[in-house]
Amino acid sequence: MTFKDLNLINPILQALEEEGYTQPTPIQTQAMPEVLQGRDLLATAQTGTGKTAAFALPVLQLLHGQAIPEPRVIRAVVLTPTRELASQVGDSFAAYGRYTGLKHLVVYGGVPYKVQTEALQAVIDILVATPGRLLDLLEQGFIDLQQVRLLVLDEADRMLDMGFLQDIRRVLQAIPEQRQTLFFSATMAPEVSKLAKKILTEPVSVEVSPISSSAVTIRQELYYVRKVNKTPLLLHLLQHAGIDRTLVFMRTKEGADKLAKELSAAGIAAEAIHADRAQRDRERVLESFKKYETKVLVATDVAARGIDVEELSHVINYELPFEPETYVHRIGRTGRAGAAGIAITFCGASETPLLIAIQNLTGKAIPVVDQHPYPLTAQDFMEAAASSSAKNDKRKGSGKGGKGKRGRR
């Protein structure tokens, strides 16, 4: 099947041809015909499956040819959880819609209000926004959503994880109930399903590449290593594993900053990206990474959402995530669009339960690499097991005899 078979209009087909797109992905072939018929959509799709085009292309086509609205009349809204993802979605609308005559605007926090409020005075067909900034502009009277007929929630699960539920509800109150809604999520946890049921009307359900799976083009490798040896092991791999550029995941902003400084001190071009960095800095860091000027981008999970870098050969899990689904999100940054990729995971002895949860979710054991300078020993595992047992005993004891928190109530 080609994009022509999906009955897309010529202005969009021309743009897709210039972008080098010829064959739609499964999420696009399943979702786009339903959206073009005006149906609500509930789509479960992991990162890297082409879901942005799955909603951007039909939104552009549905709006194309309609009467040009008055200034400040917005006809479609796309909500995203992060600035980076909002920017990426905006780039997609610009690329796919270059010949449609439709106008879009991206708004998110970290940018002066004046820049965005002035841009909102022009004709805007499609608004891409993070929930917080959209709500701020809405409450200050800079945005009118009463003419919105298309609403897209992108990565709804992550928006709920980040605490945007109340913001989403308030935005929904400002949008007419008579609308078409497209709901995209990588996971369908109970709270996500509950939200979808409230805002969708007789939706078509599409599920592609469940979150428990990863792209078959990604080669996964597991390195057991002590926590104190993770940075030396990372330096070893950067020097000997033929890594030109890699995205390294940390659990915390502080950890990301610390690791980036350690790598820089060792002569590696490294930068950290996380929510505490100014938007200007985040854009600069990401652009430097895309141009191969930065070899290592150290990121937290929230900041990494929306990072779309072509030909990223390696992803490294310096620390294992607490949620196993996050592992699949992380490694999905490589092996995109059918390309090959390598996902490397460091696992300390105390992180073994997190590793087990990941392998239970995916149903596959990650192949272990034994030949490296910093392997774990049997003694390391024994000490970790003893430490875990002691912590469990302490937790149990804290609820007895009136000495724990429960006893002080």
C-alpha positions in Angstrom: 0.0 0.0 0.0 1.1 3.6 -0.7 0.0 6.9 0.6 -1.9 7.4 -2.7 -4.1 4.4 -1.8 -5.2 6.3 1.3 -6.9 8.9 -0.8 -4.8 11.8 0.4 -5.0 15.0 -1.6 -2.3 16.1 -4.0 -0.8 18.9 -1.8 -0.1 16.4 1.0 1.1 13.7 -1.4 3.6 16.2 -2.9 5.0 17.1 0.5 5.3 13.4 1.5 7.1 12.6 -1.7 9.6 15.4 -0.9 10.0 14.0 2.6 10.9 10.6 1.1 7.8 8.9 2.4 6.4 6.2 0.1 4.7 3.5 2.2 2.5 4.2 5.3 3.1 2.4 8.6 0.5 0.0 10.1 -0.8 2.7 12.5 -1.2 5.1 9.5 -3.0 2.6 7.3 -5.4 1.6 10.1 -6.1 5.0 11.6 -6.1 7.5 8.7 -9.1 6.2 6.8 -11.2 6.2 9.9 -10.2 9.7 10.8 -10.9 11.0 7.3 -14.4 9.6 7.7 -14.9 11.8 10.8 -14.7 9.0 13.4 -13.3 9.4 16.9 -10.1 7.3 17.3 -8.6 5.4 20.2 -5.1 4.4 19.2 -2.6 2.5 21.2 0.9 2.8 19.6 4.4 3.0 21.0 7.0 5.5 20.0 8.5 5.2 16.5 5.4 3.7 14.8 4.6 6.8 12.8 1.7 8.0 15.0 2.4 11.7 14.4 1.7 11.4 10.7 -1.3 9.1 11.5 -3.1 12.2 13.0 -1.3 15.1 11.3 -2.0 14.0 7.7 -5.8 13.5 8.1 -6.1 16.7 10.2 -4.5 18.7 7.4 -6.8 17.1 4.9 -9.9 17.6 6.8 -9.1 21.3 7.3 -7.9 21.9 3.8 -10.3 23.6 1.4 -12.5 25.0 4.2 -13.1 28.7 4.4 -10.2 30.6 5.8 -11.2 31.6 9.3 -10.9 34.9 10.9 -7.8 35.7 13.0 -7.7 34.0 16.4 -10.2 31.3 15.3 -8.5 28.0 15.9 -10.0 24.9 14.3 -7.8 22.1 15.6 -5.8 21.6 18.9 -3.1 19.1 19.5 -2.1 18.5 23.2 1.3 17.1 24.0 3.0 16.4 27.3 6.4 18.1 26.7 7.9 21.0 24.9 10.1 18.7 22.8 7.2 16.7 21.6 5.2 19.8 20.8 8.0 21.2 18.7 8.4 17.8 16.9 4.7 17.8 16.1 4.8 21.3 14.9 7.7 20.4 12.6 5.6 17.6 11.2 2.6 19.9 10.4 5.0 22.3 8.7 6.5 19.5 6.6 3.4 17.7 5.6 1.3 20.8 5.2 3.7 23.0 3.3 1.4 23.1 0.2 -2.0 23.2 1.9 -1.9 26.9 2.9 -2.8 25.9 6.5 -1.2 27.7 9.4 -0.1 26.2 12.7 1.4 27.6 15.9 3.3 25.8 18.7 3.0 27.1 22.3 4.6 25.8 25.5 6.2 27.0 28.7 9.6 28.5 28.9 8.9 31.1 26.1 8.0 34.7 26.9 4.2 35.2 26.7 4.5 38.2 24.4 6.0 36.2 21.6 3.1 33.7 21.7 0.3 36.3 22.3 1.5 38.3 19.3 1.6 35.2 17.1 -1.9 34.3 18.2 -3.3 37.5 16.6 -2.7 36.0 13.1 -4.8 33.3 11.4 -4.0 30.0 13.1 -5.7 26.8 11.9 -3.9 24.3 14.1 -2.6 24.9 17.6 -0.1 22.5 19.1 0.4 23.1 22.8 1.3 21.7 26.2 -1.6 21.7 28.6 -0.2 24.2 31.1 0.7 27.0 28.7 -2.5 26.5 26.7 -4.5 26.9 29.9 -2.6 30.0 30.9 -3.2 31.6 27.5 -6.9 30.6 27.6 -7.5 32.0 31.1 -5.9 35.3 30.1 -8.2 35.6 27.1 -5.6 35.3 24.4 -7.1 32.1 23.0 -10.7 31.2 21.9 -11.4 27.5 21.5 -15.1 27.8 20.7 -14.5 27.0 17.0 -12.3 23.9 17.5 -13.7 20.9 15.6 -10.7 18.6 15.9 -8.9 17.7 19.2 -5.8 15.4 19.4 -4.4 14.1 22.7 -0.9 12.8 21.9 0.8 10.5 24.4 -2.1 10.8 26.8 -0.5 8.3 29.3 2.5 10.5 29.7 0.3 13.6 30.2 -1.5 11.8 33.1 1.8 10.6 34.5 3.0 14.3 34.6 -0.1 15.4 36.5 -1.9 17.2 33.7 -5.3 15.5 34.2 -6.9 18.6 35.8 -5.5 20.9 33.1 -6.8 18.6 30.4 -10.3 18.6 32.0 -10.3 22.4 32.1 -9.2 22.7 28.4 -11.9 20.3 27.4 -14.5 22.5 29.1 -13.4 25.3 26.7 -13.9 23.2 23.6 -17.3 22.4 22.0 -18.6 18.9 22.8 -19.5 18.5 19.1 -16.0 17.7 17.8 -13.9 14.9 16.5 -11.4 13.6 19.0 -8.2 11.5 18.4 -6.7 9.9 21.4 -3.2 8.4 21.2 -1.5 6.6 24.0 1.4 4.1 24.3 -0.2 2.3 27.2 -3.8 1.9 28.3 -3.7 1.9 32.0 -7.0 2.1 33.9 -6.8 5.9 34.4 -6.0 6.4 30.7 -9.0 4.2 29.6 -11.2 6.1 32.0 -10.3 9.4 30.4 -10.7 8.0 26.9 -14.2 6.8 27.6 -15.2 10.3 28.9 -14.0 12.3 25.9 -14.5 9.9 22.9 -17.8 9.1 21.1 -18.1 5.6 19.6 -14.4 5.6 18.8 -12.7 3.2 16.4 -9.9 1.3 18.3 -6.5 0.8 16.7 -3.7 -1.1 18.4 -0.2 -1.4 16.9 2.9 -2.7 18.4 1.8 -3.1 22.1 4.0 -1.4 24.7 5.3 -4.8 25.8 7.2 -5.1 22.5 10.1 -3.3 20.9 11.1 -2.9 17.3 12.7 -6.1 15.9 15.5 -4.0 14.4 16.8 -3.1 17.9 19.5 -5.3 19.3 19.4 -5.3 23.1 22.4 -5.9 25.3 22.7 -6.3 29.1 25.8 -5.4 31.1 25.8 -6.4 34.8 28.0 -3.8 36.6 28.4 -2.2 40.0 27.0 1.3 40.5 30.4 2.8 41.0 31.7 1.3 37.8 28.9 2.5 35.5 30.7 5.6 34.4 34.0 3.8 33.7 32.1 1.2 31.7 30.3 3.9 29.8 33.6 5.6 29.0 35.0 2.2 27.9 32.1 1.6 25.5 32.3 5.2 24.1 35.9 4.6 23.3 35.8 1.0 22.0 32.3 0.2 20.8 32.1 2.4 17.7 29.5 4.7 19.2 29.3 8.0 17.2 26.4 9.4 19.1 24.2 8.1 21.9 21.2 9.0 24.1 21.9 8.0 27.8 19.0 7.7 30.2 19.0 8.7 33.9 16.2 8.7 36.4 16.8 12.2 37.9 17.8 15.6 36.7 20.6 15.8 39.3 22.0 12.5 38.0 21.8 13.7 34.4 23.8 16.9 35.2 26.4 15.0 37.2 27.0 12.4 34.5 27.3 15.0 31.8 29.9 16.8 33.8 31.9 13.6 34.4 31.9 12.8 30.7 32.9 16.3 29.8 35.8 16.1 32.3 36.9 12.9 30.6 37.0 14.7 27.2 33.6 13.5 25.9 31.3 16.1 24.3 28.3 15.6 26.5 25.2 17.6 27.5 22.3 17.1 29.8 18.7 17.8 28.9 15.8 17.9 31.5 12.9 20.0 32.6 14.9 22.4 34.7 16.9 23.7 31.8 15.6 26.8 30.0 13.9 26.1 26.7 16.5 28.0 24.7 19.2 25.8 26.2 17.2 22.6 25.5 16.8 23.6 21.9 20.5 24.4 21.6 21.5 21.1 23.2 19.2 19.1 21.0 20.4 20.9 17.8 24.0 20.2 18.7 23.2 16.6 19.3 21.5 16.3 15.9 24.5 17.8 14.2 26.9 15.3 15.9 28.6 18.1 17.7 27.5 16.5 21.0 28.4 12.8 21.3 26.4 12.0 24.4 23.0 13.5 25.3 22.1 12.6 28.9 18.4 12.8 29.4 15.6 12.1 31.9 12.5 10.2 30.7 10.2 13.3 30.7 12.7 15.4 28.7 13.3 12.6 26.2 9.7 12.4 25.1 9.6 14.1 21.8 13.3 13.8 21.0 13.3 12.5 17.4 16.8 12.1 16.1 17.4 10.3 12.8 19.9 7.5 12.6 20.5 7.3 16.3 22.4 4.1 16.5 22.7 3.6 20.3 20.6 4.2 23.4 22.0 3.4 26.8 20.1 2.8 30.0 22.6 4.0 32.6 19.9 3.5 35.3 17.0 1.1 34.9 13.5 2.8 35.1 11.1 2.1 37.9 8.3 1.4 35.4 9.0 -1.4 32.9 7.0 0.3 30.2 9.4 3.2 30.3 12.2 0.8 29.2 10.3 0.2 25.9 9.8 3.9 25.4 13.5 4.5 26.0 14.9 2.0 23.6 12.3 3.1 21.0 14.5 6.2 20.4 16.7 4.0 18.3 15.7 1.5 15.6 13.2 3.9 14.2 11.5 3.7 10.7 13.0 0.3 10.1 16.6 1.3 10.9 18.9 -0.9 13.0 19.7 0.2 16.5 21.4 -1.0 19.7 20.0 -0.6 23.2 22.5 -1.1 26.0 21.4 -1.6 29.6 23.5 -1.3 32.7 22.2 -3.3 35.7 23.6 -3.2 39.2 22.9 -6.1 41.6 20.3 -4.1 43.5 18.5 -3.3 40.2 17.7 -6.9 39.4 14.0 -6.7 40.5 13.6 -3.8 37.9 15.2 -5.9 35.3 13.0 -8.9 36.0 9.9 -6.6 35.7 11.1 -5.5 32.3 11.7 -9.0 31.1 8.4 -10.1 32.4 6.7 -7.3 30.5 8.4 -8.0 27.2 8.4 -11.7 27.6 12.1 -11.9 26.5 15.4 -12.1 28.3 17.9 -9.4 27.4 21.1 -11.1 26.1 24.0 -10.6 28.6 27.4 -9.4 27.6 30.0 -10.9 30.0 33.1 -9.8 28.3 33.7 -6.3 29.7 36.2 -4.8 32.2 33.7 -4.3 35.1 31.6 -7.5 35.5 29.6 -8.2 38.7 30.7 -11.0 40.9 28.6 -13.6 42.8 29.6 -11.7 46.0 27.9 -8.6 44.6 24.6 -10.4 44.1 24.8 -11.9 47.6 25.4 -8.6 49.2 22.6 -7.0 47.3 20.2 -9.8 48.3 21.3 -9.4 52.0 20.7 -5.6 51.8 17.3 -6.1 50.3 16.3 -8.6 53.0 17.5 -6.2 55.7 15.4 -3.4 54.3 12.3 -5.6 54.1 12.8 -6.6 57.7 13.1 -3.0 58.8 9.9 -2.0 56.9 8.0 -4.9 58.6 9.3 -3.9 62.0 8.4 -0.2 61.6 4.7 -1.2 61.9 5.0 -3.1 65.1 5.3 -2.3 68.8 4.3 1.3 68.6 7.7 2.5 67.4 6.9 2.8 63.7 4.7 5.4 62.0 1.6 3.4 62.6 2.3 3.3 66.3 2.5 7.1 66.6 -0.9 7.7 65.1 
